[in-house]
Structures are given as structure tokens and as C-alpha cells.
């Protein structure tokens, strides 16, 4: 990207609009004798129909006896062009009227050297304007690209959390993110025995980066809830995934609890979250579910403590789970809410039907103060869930199949091939519920083949913001210039093993070693491949055939 403050170009390009007057002849003579001045002329009769080069400064000579028709054409031309213009006249009235429209104006006669100085000044302004226009176009393209990617990620998140049972009758939630993507996570899922699981998690930071951790965490949460796995087993699996996915400076504080079908027994694990509050129908605090463990992703498997606590909840009691964004809520008087104020609000509004009033109090406390952290509050009533035992679906996985698509450059530039392939796959039995996950790993494998295989881009460029923008500029440029090459996507389903085998082959020359053992997640690139490792098995890269392959168990 060009430097905004780079010096002016050595040559000043000027087009003189010659009205045939003596003033015009003197102006042209001065410019021809000046250094670093490239002069072209255009008669007033030809103006403005004669083409004028874009980087040229238009010097309009308008003597006092200029005709009204010529004056009208000049007045129409000046404001309609982005190129710089300067008016030279010996008529004070024209100087005032045209000078307001042009970039500059001079009243004849001129001091020695003044005209060249003003032209060089306008040349510098033109260079700066061109650079600003280039920056504006680049930013507009980058914004459109980011908006498109945000829409895609938002769609993925919506699908990933489509099973979230937030409409459960005995839970009330207040979830407000700072930005478009929430770094907090509130997940609810029924178990197979009428029990219900609830997870409140808070990733380090807020926005898109921490929100990406929600994908593998929610995938594991819903899958294990379906099987009725214990809380201890669930948090062990969560920590396993988070410790391998998250970089060293990021972790996930979380509280996971299970409420039995009769609404009496609560089993919970709290790692680094604020103490959840058990309170009765009068708003009295009966128990604090204090954190007793490190947050997820902080320690390795052999150090992780999965021990849980269990207690019996009195009939009519409720549990309030919340992130530190609630207690650290900054009010309009620049004071934090604090845990004591939150407990007072719970004592004032303890019933389910009071939840809207509780939220109104929080909003009133905040006023117009912008959020500085994601805000998440959920209240679970400890009463019979009414869900009943879930009977497993009969497994009808159908016939084996093989799907293959060969994508040429014209396909890569005009359509979203992954969306088309997914549309076909999701029609098959039992694959619709895996739509989000299948899309995620297909998109990652496809983009890896396209960007690093056919387009030969280097992910290390994305280590800093300037390199990140340049990476996607090159991606667009090389994709539009792609004349040959292909990407072959092959999906094989075997019903006996309930397994999808995916292979993506490209005909490019770039490096795409997805089997490398380095922990990419500490960088600003490569996290997609690490996510692919977490979600699939047997991930491998065959350099001879340029094929990425992996398996996914339904």
C-alpha cells in the first residue's frame, strides 16, 4: 500500500484550456519554460469534448471578454470532474465566481513563479486524493469481505446452536453480547432420562475470536447430553478439546450442572466462573455454587480435576448462573453493579414471573453506558422437568453412497461449491442433523485446497493486520486470474460403520501440509486446521496425490 506522505511526482501534467487570448499565450509560454512541467493544450472550442488525461491538472484561461456559451461550459465542467483545476482570469468577477468552483484561482497578472508553485501544490493534492481514493476502495472491499465472512460464520453459529433448548419452560435467560459474536455461551439440552443439562461458559475476551470456541464445545455438549453422560465425563472432554484448540492466552471459564428429572438433585462442576446462586421463592440465598477448579483449557488432561459436587435443591428454589459481565456491569453513574447488588435484585424479584422486572432493573442501572463485556444471566427453576425418558431413534442409515464433484476455475469464481455439495448431502438419511459440522470441515478443506493449492497463498501473511488484508487482496486477484486447475471433492458414506470419508484433491503446486504437528492455534492462522483435527479422525495429507482426507463418525 502506498504511503500517504510520499513526495509529489517529479513531473506536473497540465492541460491548458486556450481561449485564444494573449493571457493564454503567456500562460502556455511560462509553462513550456518551466521545469518538470508536461504541457498539453486544448482550444476552448474543443473543450470539454476533447479527452483529458486523468492525472492532468486543467488550467482554464478565461479572459474578461469570454463568451457566455463558453462560460457556461466551463461552469458545468469544473464541479463534475474529480481532477484538479485552476482558473486564470483578469476579470475580478469571473475570478470570484469560477474560483468558488475550481480547486484554485489566480488573478492575472501573476507574480514570477507563482503559477508553477500553485500547479505543483495541486499536483500534490491530486496524488494525495488518488491515494485516499485507493484506500477507500481497499477498505470498502475489505469491509464487504469481512461482512460476507461474518454472515457465513453467523450462519454456522446459528446452525451449531439450533439444538439449544433456550425455550425450556423452566429457564429464563438474558444474553447480551458486546459485539455481533458472543464470547459467552449458554447451552441447555435435555438428557435421555428426563434430566436436563445447563452450561454457562465465558471465553477470554469477546467477539469472533473467542466465539469460535463455541463450535467444538457446543458439539461435544449436545452429543454427550444425548447419551446422558455424567457431568464429570463431560467436563473432561471439554477440557481435552479446549486445551488443544485454544491458544495459551485464552481459556474458558465454565459451570456445568445437571438437574434430575424430578427437579431435586443438582450435580455441578464450576471452573473459574462466578459462584452460581441457589435461592428460594423469597429470594433468600441458600447456597453458593463456588468455583473449585481451573477454567477449561488451562491445564493438561493429567492435571485436570473433574470432581463434581451434588446437593438436593428444595422445592420452589432456583439457580442463577451468570458471567462476570453481570457483576462488572458498569452503570450510568460509572459504578459497577457488584455481587451484593445482584443478590439484592434476586431477593426483590425471586419468582419466574418477575424475571422481566429484574432485566428492566439491570437495563435501568446501565442506562446508556455501552457494554464493556458480554452479559449473560440465566435462572433455572428446580422443579420436575416434565421431559420424560427419550426413546432412541431406530437407526436407518440406508445404502452406501459415493459423491464426487470436480470443480473448474469457472465454478470456483461464480458459486459457493461447499453450499451446493452440502445441499445434496443433507437430503440423505440422518445427515441433516450433522449439516453444520459437515459444512464446517468441508469448507475448511476446500479453502485449504483453493488458497494454498491452486492460488499458492502463504498463511503466514495473516500474522499481522496489513498482511491479513494483503492476503485476501491477493486471494481475490489470483482467483479472478485463475485459468486452469481443478479441485476434486469426494464423499464416501459407509452405513455399516456410520462413517463419512472425505477427500479433497487439488491440481495446484502450493504447500498444504495439514498433517503438521505444530500448534497453529497460537497464531492468527491455521486455527481452522486445528479445528478440523478436533472434529474428525485420520486427518492426513498425501503430497504425491495432493489430497487431504479425513473421516467423520455420524
C-alpha positions in Angstrom: 0.0 0.0 0.0 1.4 3.4 -0.9 2.4 5.8 1.8 0.1 8.8 2.2 3.0 11.1 2.8 5.2 10.2 -0.1 6.6 13.2 -2.1 4.9 14.6 -5.1 5.7 13.1 -8.5 8.6 14.8 -10.3 6.5 15.8 -13.4 3.4 18.0 -13.3 1.0 17.2 -16.1 -1.1 20.3 -17.2 -3.8 20.7 -19.8 -4.3 24.4 -20.7 -7.7 25.4 -22.0 -6.7 28.0 -24.5 -9.3 30.7 -25.2 -7.0 32.3 -27.8 -6.3 35.4 -25.7 -2.9 37.0 -25.0 -3.2 35.8 -21.4 -3.4 32.2 -22.6 -0.4 32.6 -24.8 1.7 33.9 -21.9 0.5 31.2 -19.6 1.5 28.5 -22.1 4.8 30.1 -22.7 5.5 30.2 -18.9 4.6 26.5 -18.6 6.7 25.4 -21.5 9.8 27.2 -20.0 9.1 25.7 -16.5 11.0 22.6 -15.2 9.2 19.3 -14.6 6.1 20.5 -16.4 4.4 18.4 -19.1 2.1 20.7 -21.1 -0.9 19.9 -23.4 -3.3 22.3 -24.9 -7.0 22.3 -25.8 -8.8 25.1 -27.6 -11.9 26.5 -25.9 -13.9 25.4 -29.0 -12.9 21.7 -28.4 -13.5 21.9 -24.7 -14.8 19.9 -22.9 -15.3 17.2 -25.6 -11.6 16.6 -26.1 -10.4 13.8 -23.8 -8.2 15.0 -20.8 -5.9 12.6 -19.1 -7.0 11.7 -15.6 -3.8 12.7 -13.8 -3.6 16.1 -15.5 -4.4 19.4 -13.9 -6.8 21.5 -16.0 -5.7 25.1 -16.3 -8.6 27.2 -17.6 -7.8 30.6 -19.0 -10.8 32.8 -19.1 -10.2 36.4 -20.3 -12.6 39.1 -19.5 -14.3 39.0 -22.9 -15.1 35.3 -22.8 -18.5 34.4 -24.4 -21.5 33.3 -22.3 -21.7 29.9 -24.1 -18.0 29.1 -23.2 -18.5 30.4 -19.7 -21.5 28.0 -19.2 -19.5 25.0 -20.5 -16.7 25.9 -18.0 -19.1 26.2 -15.1 -20.6 22.8 -15.9 -17.3 21.1 -16.3 -15.5 22.2 -13.1 -17.7 20.6 -10.4 -18.4 17.4 -12.5 -14.8 16.2 -12.5 -12.6 14.7 -9.8 -9.4 16.1 -11.4 -7.9 19.3 -10.1 -8.5 22.6 -11.9 -7.2 26.1 -11.7 -8.8 29.2 -13.2 -6.7 32.1 -14.5 -8.5 35.3 -15.4 -8.0 39.1 -15.5 -11.7 39.7 -14.6 -12.3 40.0 -10.8 -16.0 38.9 -11.3 -15.0 35.7 -13.1 -12.2 35.2 -10.5 -14.8 35.2 -7.7 -17.5 33.1 -9.5 -15.3 30.5 -11.1 -12.8 30.4 -8.2 -15.5 29.1 -5.9 -16.0 26.1 -8.2 -12.4 25.3 -9.2 -9.6 23.9 -6.9 -7.7 27.2 -7.2 -7.9 30.5 -8.9 -5.4 33.2 -9.9 -6.0 36.8 -10.9 -3.8 38.0 -13.8 -1.1 39.3 -13.9 0.8 36.9 -11.8 4.0 37.2 -9.7 7.0 35.4 -11.1 7.0 31.6 -10.4 3.6 31.8 -8.7 1.8 29.7 -11.3 4.3 26.8 -11.2 4.2 26.8 -7.4 0.4 26.5 -7.4 0.4 23.8 -10.0 2.9 21.7 -8.0 0.7 22.2 -5.0 -2.3 21.0 -6.9 -0.3 18.0 -8.2 0.5 17.0 -4.6 -3.2 17.3 -3.7 -4.1 15.1 -6.7 -1.6 12.5 -5.6 -3.0 12.5 -2.1 -6.5 12.3 -3.4 -5.7 9.3 -5.6 -4.1 7.6 -2.6 -7.2 8.3 -0.4 -9.5 7.0 -3.1 -7.4 3.9 -3.4 -7.5 3.4 0.4 -11.3 4.0 0.4 -11.8 1.4 -2.3 -9.5 -1.1 -0.5 -11.3 -0.5 2.8 -14.7 -0.9 1.1 -13.6 -4.2 -0.4 -12.2 -5.4 2.9 -15.4 -4.4 4.7 -17.5 -6.2 2.2 -15.2 -9.3 2.6 -15.4 -9.2 6.4 -19.2 -8.7 6.3 -19.6 -11.7 4.0 -17.4 -13.8 6.3 -19.3 -12.6 9.3 -22.6 -13.6 7.6 -21.1 -17.0 6.9 -19.8 -17.5 10.4 -23.1 -16.2 11.9 -24.9 -18.8 9.8 -22.6 -21.5 11.0 -23.2 -20.5 14.6 -26.9 -20.4 14.2 -26.9 -23.9 12.8 -24.5 -25.1 15.5 -26.7 -23.7 18.3 -30.0 -24.7 16.6 -30.4 -27.5 19.2 -30.0 -25.1 22.1 -33.1 -25.6 24.3 -33.4 -22.0 25.4 -37.2 -22.3 25.1 -37.2 -24.7 28.0 -40.2 -23.6 30.2 -38.3 -23.5 33.5 -35.3 -21.4 32.3 -35.2 -17.6 31.8 -32.2 -16.0 30.1 -30.8 -12.5 29.5 -28.0 -12.8 26.9 -26.5 -9.5 25.5 -23.1 -9.6 23.6 -20.8 -6.6 23.3 -20.3 -7.3 19.5 -22.0 -9.4 16.9 -20.5 -12.6 18.2 -20.9 -13.6 21.8 -17.9 -14.7 23.8 -20.3 -16.1 26.4 -22.1 -19.3 25.9 -25.4 -20.5 27.5 -26.3 -24.1 26.4 -29.3 -26.1 27.5 -30.1 -29.7 26.4 -32.4 -32.5 27.7 -30.9 -35.8 28.7 -32.3 -39.2 27.8 -33.7 -39.8 31.3 -35.8 -36.7 31.6 -32.9 -34.8 33.2 -31.6 -31.5 31.8 -28.0 -30.2 31.4 -27.1 -26.5 31.5 -23.7 -25.0 30.6 -22.7 -21.3 31.2 -19.3 -20.5 29.7 -17.2 -17.4 29.3 -14.3 -17.3 26.9 -11.4 -14.9 27.3 -12.2 -11.6 25.5 -15.3 -11.1 23.3 -16.2 -11.0 19.7 -15.4 -13.5 16.9 -12.1 -14.9 18.2 -13.4 -16.4 21.5 -16.8 -17.2 19.9 -15.1 -19.8 17.7 -14.5 -21.9 20.8 -18.3 -22.3 21.0 -18.3 -24.6 18.0 -16.4 -27.6 19.3 -17.8 -27.0 22.9 -21.4 -27.0 21.8 -20.8 -30.0 19.5 -19.5 -32.0 22.4 -22.2 -30.7 24.8 -25.1 -31.7 22.7 -23.6 -35.1 21.6 -22.9 -36.1 25.3 -26.2 -34.8 26.5 -27.9 -37.1 24.1 -26.1 -40.0 25.6 -26.8 -39.0 29.2 -23.1 -38.7 30.0 -22.1 -37.7 33.6 -21.0 -34.1 34.4 -17.5 -35.3 35.2 -17.1 -37.1 31.9 -18.4 -34.0 30.0 -16.1 -31.5 31.6 -13.1 -33.9 31.0 -14.0 -34.0 27.3 -14.5 -30.2 27.2 -11.1 -29.6 28.7 -9.5 -32.1 26.3 -10.9 -30.1 23.4 -10.2 -26.6 24.8 -6.6 -27.4 25.8 -5.8 -28.5 22.2 -7.8 -25.8 20.4 -7.3 -22.5 22.4 -4.0 -20.6 22.3 -2.1 -20.2 25.6 -3.5 -16.7 26.3 -7.1 -17.9 26.0 -9.2 -20.1 28.3 -12.9 -20.9 29.0 -14.4 -20.4 32.4 -17.5 -22.6 32.7 -20.1 -24.0 35.1 -21.9 -27.2 34.1 -24.9 -28.6 36.0 -27.3 -31.4 35.7 -30.8 -31.3 37.1 -32.5 -34.6 37.7 -35.9 -35.4 36.2 -37.7 -34.8 39.5 -36.0 -31.4 39.9 -34.4 -32.3 43.2 -30.9 -33.4 42.6 -28.3 -31.0 41.2 -24.8 -32.1 40.1 -22.4 -29.4 39.1 -18.8 -28.5 38.2 -17.5 -24.9 38.4 -14.3 -23.9 36.8 -13.4 -20.3 37.2 -17.0 -18.9 36.9 -18.7 -16.6 39.5 -20.5 -18.6 42.2 -24.0 -19.5 41.0 -26.7 -18.7 43.5 -29.3 -21.1 44.8 -32.2 -19.1 46.2 -35.7 -19.8 47.4 -39.1 -18.3 46.4 -38.5 -15.5 48.9 -35.2 -14.5 47.4 -33.1 -15.8 50.3 -29.7 -17.2 49.2 -29.5 -20.9 50.3 -26.2 -21.9 48.7 -23.4 -20.6 46.6 -22.0 -22.9 43.9 -18.5 -21.6 44.2 -15.7 -22.3 41.7 -13.4 -25.2 42.8 -11.5 -25.8 39.7 -9.3 -24.2 37.0 -11.0 -23.0 33.8 -11.2 -25.2 30.8 -8.2 -25.3 28.6 -5.7 -24.2 31.3 -4.3 -27.5 32.5 -3.5 -30.7 30.6 -5.5 -33.9 30.9 -3.4 -35.5 33.6 -3.7 -32.4 35.9 -7.4 -31.8 35.2 -9.8 -32.2 38.2 -13.2 -33.4 37.1 -14.7 -33.9 40.6 -18.2 -32.7 40.9 -20.5 -31.6 43.8 -24.0 -32.7 44.4 -26.8 -31.3 46.5 -30.6 -31.6 46.9 -32.5 -28.5 45.9 -35.6 -27.5 47.9 -38.9 -27.5 46.0 -39.5 -24.0 44.6 -35.9 -23.0 44.6 -34.0 -21.6 41.6 -30.4 -21.3 40.5 -29.0 -18.1 39.0 -26.0 -18.6 36.7 -24.1 -15.6 35.3 -20.8 -14.4 33.9 -18.7 -11.7 35.4 -20.1 -9.3 32.8 -23.2 -9.1 35.1 -21.4 -8.3 38.4 -19.0 -6.0 36.5 -21.8 -4.2 34.6 -20.9 -0.5 34.5 -23.8 1.8 35.4 -24.6 5.3 34.1 -23.1 6.7 37.3 -19.8 4.9 36.4 -20.1 2.3 39.2 -20.0 -1.4 38.9 -23.1 -3.4 39.8 -21.3 -5.9 42.1 -22.4 -9.2 43.6 -24.2 -7.7 46.5 -26.5 -5.6 44.3 -27.2 -8.7 42.1 -28.3 -10.7 45.2 -30.5 -7.8 46.3 -32.2 -7.8 42.9 -32.7 -11.5 43.2 -34.3 -11.1 46.6 -36.6 -8.4 45.2 -37.6 -10.4 42.1 -37.3 -14.1 43.0 -40.2 -15.5 41.1 -40.2 -16.6 37.5 -42.8 -14.0 36.5 -40.5 -11.3 38.0 -37.7 -12.0 35.5 -38.7 -9.2 33.1 -38.6 -6.8 36.0 -35.2 -8.0 37.0 -33.9 -7.4 33.5 -35.5 -3.9 33.5 -33.6 -3.1 36.7 -30.3 -4.1 35.1 -31.1 -2.0 32.0 -32.0 0.9 34.1 -28.8 0.6 36.1 -26.8 0.6 32.9 -28.6 3.4 31.2 -26.9 4.5 28.0 -23.5 3.2 29.1 -22.0 0.9 26.4 -21.2 -2.6 27.4 -17.6 -3.5 28.0 -18.1 -7.2 28.4 -20.6 -9.8 27.2 -23.6 -10.0 29.6 -25.2 -13.4 30.4 -27.7 -14.3 33.1 -29.8 -17.4 33.3 -32.2 -18.6 36.1 -33.2 -22.3 36.3 -36.2 -23.3 38.4 -35.6 -26.5 40.3 -38.8 -28.4 39.7 -39.7 -31.6 37.7 -38.5 -31.1 34.2 -41.6 -32.8 32.6 -39.4 -34.0 29.8 -39.8 -37.8 30.2 -37.5 -40.5 29.1 -36.3 -40.2 25.5 -36.5 -43.3 23.3 -33.7 -43.7 20.8 -34.5 -43.4 17.1 -34.3 -46.5 15.0 -31.1 -46.4 13.1 -31.9 -46.3 9.4 -28.7 -45.2 7.7 -29.7 -46.5 4.3 -27.4 -47.6 1.5 -23.7 -46.7 1.0 -23.0 -43.9 -1.5 -20.2 -42.1 -3.1 -20.5 -38.4 -4.1 -17.8 -36.7 -6.3 -17.6 -33.3 -7.8 -14.8 -31.8 -9.9 -14.6 -28.0 -9.8 -13.1 -26.0 -12.6 -12.0 -22.3 -12.4 -15.3 -21.1 -13.7 -17.1 -22.9 -10.8 -14.7 -21.6 -8.2 -15.3 -17.9 -9.2 -19.1 -17.9 -9.5 -20.6 -20.2 -6.9 -20.2 -21.5 -3.4 -19.4 -25.1 -4.1 -19.5 -26.2 -0.5 -23.0 -25.0 -0.1 -24.1 -26.8 -3.2 -22.5 -30.1 -2.1 -24.0 -29.7 1.4 -27.4 -29.2 -0.1 -27.2 -32.5 -1.8 -25.7 -34.4 1.2 -28.3 -33.1 3.7 -31.1 -34.9 1.8 -29.6 -38.2 2.9 -30.9 -40.1 6.0 -29.5 -38.9 9.3 -27.1 -36.4 7.7 -29.4 -33.3 8.2 -28.6 -33.1 11.9 -24.9 -33.0 11.1 -25.3 -30.3 8.5 -23.4 -27.6 10.4 -20.4 -29.8 11.3 -20.2 -31.3 7.7 -20.2 -27.8 6.3 -17.5 -26.6 8.6 -15.0 -29.3 7.8 -15.8 -29.3 4.1 -15.4 -25.5 3.9 -12.0 -25.7 5.7 -10.7 -28.5 3.5 -11.9 -26.8 0.3 -10.5 -23.4 1.3 -7.2 -25.0 2.1 -7.0 -26.6 -1.3 -8.1 -23.4 -3.1 -5.9 -20.9 -1.3 -2.8 -22.9 -0.6 -3.0 -25.3 -3.5 -4.3 -23.6 -6.6 -3.7 -19.9 -5.6 -0.4 -20.7 -3.8 -1.0 -18.3 -0.9 1.0 -18.4 2.3 -1.0 -18.3 5.6 1.9 -16.7 7.4 1.0 -13.5 5.7 -2.0 -13.2 8.1 0.2 -12.8 11.2 -0.4 -9.0 11.2 -3.4 -6.8 10.1 -1.6 -5.4 7.0 -0.6 -8.9 5.9 -4.1 -10.2 6.6 -5.6 -7.5 4.2 -2.9 -8.3 1.6 -3.6 -12.0 1.8 -7.3 -11.5 0.9 -6.5 -9.0 -1.8 -4.1 -11.5 -3.4 -6.8 -14.2 -3.0 -9.3 -12.2 -5.0 -6.8 -11.2 -7.6 -5.4 -14.7 -8.2 -8.9 -16.2 -8.1 -10.1 -13.9 -10.9 -6.9 -14.6 -12.9 -7.2 -18.4 -12.5 -7.2 -20.0 -15.9 -6.6 -23.7 -15.2 -6.6 -26.2 -12.3 -9.3 -28.1 -10.5 -10.4 -29.2 -7.1 -12.0 -32.7 -6.7 -14.2 -33.3 -3.7 -15.2 -36.9 -2.9 -17.5 -38.0 -0.1 -18.0 -41.7 0.7 -20.5 -42.9 3.3 -20.4 -46.4 4.7 -23.6 -47.2 6.7 -22.2 -50.3 8.5 -19.6 -48.1 10.3 -21.8 -44.9 10.2 -18.8 -43.1 8.8 -18.2 -40.4 6.2 -14.8 -40.4 4.4 -13.9 -37.1 2.7 -11.1 -36.4 0.4 -10.2 -33.1 -1.3 -7.7 -33.1 -4.1 -6.2 -30.1 -5.9 -4.0 -29.8 -9.0 -2.0 -26.9 -7.7 1.6 -26.5 -6.6 1.2 -24.8 -3.3 2.0 -26.3 0.1 -0.9 -27.7 2.1 0.6 -29.9 4.8 -2.3 -30.3 7.1 -0.7 -33.2 8.9 1.9 -30.9 10.5 2.0 -31.4 14.3 2.6 -27.7 15.2 0.1 -26.0 17.4 -1.3 -23.5 14.9 -3.8 -22.0 17.4 -1.1 -19.8 18.9 -1.0 -17.9 15.6 -3.6 -15.8 13.8 -3.8 -18.5 11.1 -4.1 -22.3 11.0 -6.9 -22.5 13.6 -9.3 -23.9 11.0 -7.0 -26.9 10.5 -6.7 -27.4 14.3 -10.5 -27.3 14.5 -10.6 -29.9 11.7 -8.3 -32.2 13.7 -10.7 -31.9 16.7 -13.8 -32.7 14.8 -12.6 -35.5 12.5 -10.3 -38.6 12.6 -7.5 -39.9 10.4 -6.7 -36.4 9.0 -3.8 -36.8 6.5 -2.1 -35.1 3.6 -0.8 -37.1 0.7 1.8 -35.0 -1.1 2.0 -37.3 -4.1 -1.7 -37.0 -5.0 -2.2 -33.6 -3.3 -5.1 -35.0 -1.3 -6.4 -34.1 2.1 -8.5 -36.9 3.6 -10.3 -37.4 6.9 -13.2 -39.3 8.5 -16.2 -38.3 10.4 -18.4 -40.6 12.6 -22.1 -39.8 12.5 
